[in-house]
Amino acid sequence: MRSHAHRHASAPPPGPDASAGAPPGAAGARPRRDRETLSRLWPYLWAYKWRVVAALSFMVGAKLANVGVPLLLKNLVDRLAPTAGSAQALLVVPVGLLVAYGLLRLSTSVFTELRELVFAKATEGAARSISLQVFSHLHALSLRFHLERQTGGMTRDIERGTRAVHSLISYSLYSIVPTLIEVTLVLSLLAVKFDMVFAWITLSALVVYIAFTVSVTHWRTRFRREMNELDSKAHSRAIDSLLNYETVKYFNNEAFEAHRYDEALERLRRAGVKSQQTLSLLNAGQQTIIAIGLIAMLWRATQGVVAGRMSVGDLVMVNAFMIQLYIPLNFLGVIYREIKQSLTDLDKMFTLMQREREVADAPDARPLLLKDQGAPAVRFDHVQFAYDPARPILHDVSFEIPAGQTVAVVGPSGSGKSTLARLLYRFYDVQQGRITVHGHDIRSLTQDSLRRAIGIVPQDTVLFNDTVAYNIAYGRPEATREEVEQAARAARIHDFIVATPGGYDTTVGERGLKLSGGEKQRVAIARTLLKDPPILVFDEATSALDSANERAIQAELAAVAQGKTVLVIAHRLSTIVNAHEILVMEHGRIIERGTHPVLLAANGRYAQMWRLQQAGAHGQDQAGSQERPQGEAPGSPADEAGAQSV
């Protein structure tokens, strides 16, 4: 069975409060300004204060060494020029200046590597903290959000956002800030050692270059953003199609899906071509500005050498300074574009973190404590609810499940039965009325404590793409292997599991698709039995099972339900005849209630449903009587177990 020790791993440094809810519709609001996005990123980095300070110190040291290289090169050239054949040129220059030149070059690399080494933990830690916080926040969002989201596009946004943290730090701290430091040092040296014209030429070229780069890149950002949107849509379309692989096959729509995907890819291609065209324009303009600046600087330096105001070493130094400055500037357009794109990607991920939690714990929420008090009573008190205000689902629903008793809810599809389970579990909050557990309004309780007290076997079972053991143990991750197997036996799936080549280590596939519907449902029953909560909700818990397995499992469920508070949502009435109370729902209202005999005697909607199901069951029994194993009569204990179970 898979280890769950990771649950106890140390938590990452705290970041900003993810629970801060944005106003409704925040996801579609205007993009945040870059400054706002950076201000949200900063606390994650500042959690590593000393590493930030050390990295900045190493960065300044690297730039000081880098600026010292042209100065030393000037001295080398000037020393060699007047005394070409002297002993001083042969001994002092190589031993002194050349060694110093090499050490400065080396120190530049050493300081750079130390900066990256020291800051790596801060970068990775910030990315980890943000990713974990987004992941946790997505789990905290309401069911409504997860029903409406597009998995492919959302995962793409998270992936790009996590990558953006690395890119922002790499480009800003390792490229932009060092370049600014170097520009400041070079301008200061040129102004002090020579005339101000050198500084003005350099500064003018830099200003024009940066203004051109920023304006064109800002103009290009919309094309890149459009590319991202189209990329997410294409990815979402592909993921959605692959998740519905069987449906595509059922209707022979492979070509149709390929055509839809190709349409998305074609729109992405056109956006990509437009983006590349504007990039070429940006690069050409940048090179033109750099070339003009270099020519102007060298022309001025050449005039100085001819006039005797400057030495040949000064000319070499000016040229070296320009090369050192313009090499990183060559990449400024790319860097600025990547920073803008990283800010856009990070903003999208932060927008996910600002999605409002539709269901959130109240500030004074308290845990539900039931340890020594047995199963609690559950009460629905004048509950009204609508997923959409224009389409109410429940109308003034009131009933109580006494402590340790079973209440069953039946009715046609769409009558609101499963909504009761969702409201009890606080996937949604009621608009009017209240639901109480042990006398406490569930809105006043912490969601964690409430959900620990409830076990649900849903109608539609979805499993993790992991082993059978992992999926069963998910009900109680700290359970032993023996407890997992005991739960599997109770759910009548142990024999099936051990008969497979991998046993409990068999992988069930994406969403459990390697298992049949009945096998998935039995795994879901096993993990709920393993959880062993005081409140149980069975939402068509055996609907995917054959009659023989259903009867056997119903007997197990009846035994497990003893002493627990149970809500059964059922379609087959034979499974709930012994319920403490049976509620008949239609159009979101309770139209009948009572025990099985009372409802039959009333000869209403329940009695009508009973007669229809009995007639259908009788026909099936007659059709299958020849297949009943020898020696097992229709009134066998297995049949009685199904009829008497809850």
TALINWO-V469958 format. One record per run of one state. SS is the DSSP state (helix for helix, strand for strand, loop for the rest). FROM is the first residue (numbers start at 0). LEN is the number of residues. If there is no record, write none. Layout:
ss:SS from:FROM len:LEN
ss:SS from:FROM len:LEN
//
This chain:
ss:loop from:0 len:4
ss:helix from:4 len:4
ss:loop from:8 len:17
ss:helix from:25 len:3
ss:loop from:28 len:5
ss:helix from:33 len:13
ss:loop from:46 len:2
ss:helix from:48 len:34
ss:loop from:82 len:4
ss:helix from:86 len:54
ss:loop from:140 len:2
ss:helix from:142 len:6
ss:loop from:148 len:2
ss:helix from:150 len:43
ss:loop from:193 len:2
ss:helix from:195 len:48
ss:loop from:243 len:1
ss:helix from:244 len:6
ss:loop from:250 len:3
ss:helix from:253 len:54
ss:loop from:307 len:4
ss:helix from:311 len:19
ss:loop from:330 len:1
ss:helix from:331 len:22
ss:loop from:353 len:12
ss:strand from:365 len:1
ss:loop from:366 len:11
ss:strand from:377 len:11
ss:loop from:388 len:2
ss:strand from:390 len:11
ss:loop from:401 len:4
ss:strand from:405 len:6
ss:loop from:411 len:5
ss:helix from:416 len:8
ss:loop from:424 len:7
ss:strand from:431 len:6
ss:loop from:437 len:2
ss:strand from:439 len:2
ss:helix from:441 len:3
ss:strand from:444 len:1
ss:loop from:445 len:1
ss:helix from:446 len:6
ss:loop from:452 len:1
ss:strand from:453 len:4
ss:loop from:457 len:9
ss:strand from:466 len:1
ss:helix from:467 len:6
ss:loop from:473 len:7
ss:helix from:480 len:10
ss:loop from:490 len:3
ss:helix from:493 len:6
ss:loop from:499 len:3
ss:helix from:502 len:3
ss:loop from:505 len:1
ss:strand from:506 len:1
ss:loop from:507 len:2
ss:helix from:509 len:3
ss:loop from:512 len:4
ss:helix from:516 len:15
ss:loop from:531 len:3
ss:strand from:534 len:5
ss:loop from:539 len:7
ss:helix from:546 len:14
ss:loop from:560 len:4
ss:strand from:564 len:5
ss:loop from:569 len:3
ss:helix from:572 len:3
ss:loop from:575 len:5
ss:strand from:580 len:6
ss:loop from:586 len:2
ss:strand from:588 len:6
ss:loop from:594 len:1
ss:helix from:595 len:7
ss:loop from:602 len:2
ss:helix from:604 len:23
ss:loop from:627 len:9
ss:helix from:636 len:8
ss:loop from:644 len:2
//
